[in-house]
Amino acid sequence: MASGHPLPVLPAPAGAGGPAPPAVSETALLQAVLRAKTEWEQTVDAIDDPISLQDGFVIRRGNRALALLGNLPLQQLPGRRCHELIAGSATPCAGCPIASDPPPTAAAKADVAAGGRTYEVSVFPFAGSGNGWIVRHRDVTFDRAAAAALKAQERMAAVGRLAAGAAHEINNPLSFLIANLSSLGHDIERLEILVRGLDRVLVLLRDGAEQGAIELLSRFRAAPQLEALRLLAADGPERVAEALVGAQRVAGIVRALRSLATERTGEPMVVDATDSLERAVGRLREESAEPHPVEWNERHPLPIFGHPQGLDEAFYQVVRNATQFSPTGIPVRLSSRARKGRALLRVEDLGPGIPPQDRDLIFEPFFTTRPPGEGLGLGLTIAYGIVRQHGGEIRVESRAEAGTAVEISLPLYPERE
C-alpha cells in the first residue's frame, strides 16, 4: 500500500550475508505498526459498503459505513449484534449465511431482507478463529427491484409476442372455418324451406289432391332453393372437410400452447434422460407411416431429477424438428454422455442448416421456416422452456448446407463427473 511514511528496515536474520542494517528502535517499530493500522482503517472506512469483523453475530470492529447504517458513533459498534444494528431484530436475519446449520466453511453470500432493505451479505471465515467472520453488507434493494421489474417487463413482452403470434396463427384457419360454416348455414336454411314444401306435398297426397301435389313439385323444380341443394350436394363435403382442417389446426395450436406452458402432472422424480430421448424417438415412429431413420452414436445412462412428461415432450420436439429438415434416408444422429456434472444430449441432422439471419429467432414463438400451414413454429420454443425449467441449457450449432446440432445440457442427479 502506498504511503508517505516509509516503513523502517528490519534487521536481517543472523548469519545473513552483507553488512548489517542499522538497528531499529522499539519506538520506531511501534510508530510503523500504528501508521500501518491507521492506513488500513482509513482504507476500510473509505469503502461505502458496511464491513465488520465479528465473533458470530457480535461485532468486534466495523467501518464508518456500518456506523452510519446503525446511526452510532464508530466507537460504539463493538459488542453490538449485527441483526440488532441492521434489522432492529432480536433474532438473526432469515437467510444469513452465518445462521446456517452448519455455518459455511468458505466464503459465502446470500440476499437478506433487513430493515425494509435487501442486502447481499458476504461472509468470509476469519483465519485462526473458529467463529470469526469478515462480513460485508451491500445494499442491493434498488438492483433487485430493477431486475424484478426488467424480468416482469420481459415476461410481459414475451406474453405479448406469444399472444400476437397465436392470434395470427389462429386467425387464418378460423377465417375459412367461419366462412364455410356460414355458407353451410345458409344452405341449411334453404334446405329447411324445401323440407317444409315436401311436407305440404305429403299432406296433399294423403288428402288425395294429387294434382295439387304435382303443381307444387313443379314449382320446386325452378325454385332457387333446389339449386342451392344441388350445390350443397356437390361441394358440401369439401366445405365440411375444409372446416374440419381449420378446426384441427386451431386444436393443434391450443395443444402446442398448453405444451408451451409445460402443464406438468405428478411429482418430479429421477428419470434417465437417455431413456426419455429414446421414448421421444419411439413416439415419432408410432406417429409416422414411414419413420425417419435415427441412429445412436453414443449412449449412457443419465439420471435427471424432473418431470418425465416435460422432458419427453422437450426431446420429442427437438427430434421431430431434426427429422423434418433431414434429407430423406439420411439418419438423424443422437448421443448422450456425462461431463462435469452435466448430462449432455445431442441431436444432429444433415439438413440445409439454419440461415444466419434466422439463428437468433429459432426459439421465438411461432417462428418457422416451413411453408404456411406446415408448421406452428413452437417446437423449439416448447423445448427451450422445459429445459430451462429443469435448470438446463439448450444450444444450437448450424452451418449452411451442413446440418444442425441441438445440444441439451441438464444437471445430473446426483451431480457427478
Buried (B, 14 or more C-beta within 10 A) or exposed (E): EEEEEEBBEEEEEEEEEEEEEEEBEEEEEEBBEEBBEEBEBEEBBEEEBBBBBBEBBEBBBBBBBBBEBBEBEBEEBEEBBBBBBBBEBEEBBEBBBBBEEEBBEEEBBBEBBBBEBBBBBBBBBBEEEEEBBBBBBBBBEEEBEEEEEEEEEEEEEEEEBBEEBBEEBBEBBBEBBEBBBEBBEEBEEBBEBBEEBBEEBEEBEEEEBEEBBEEBEEEBEEBEBBEBBEEBEEBBEEBEEBBEBBBEBBEBBEEBBEBBEBEBEEEBEEBBBBBBBBBBBBBBEEEEEEEBEBEBEEBEEBBBBBBBBBBBBBBBBBBBBBBBBBEEEEBBBBBBBBEEEBBBBBBBBBBBBBEEEBBEEBBBBBBBEEEEEEBBBBBBBBBBBBBEBBEBEBEBBBEEEEBBBBBBBBBBBEEEE
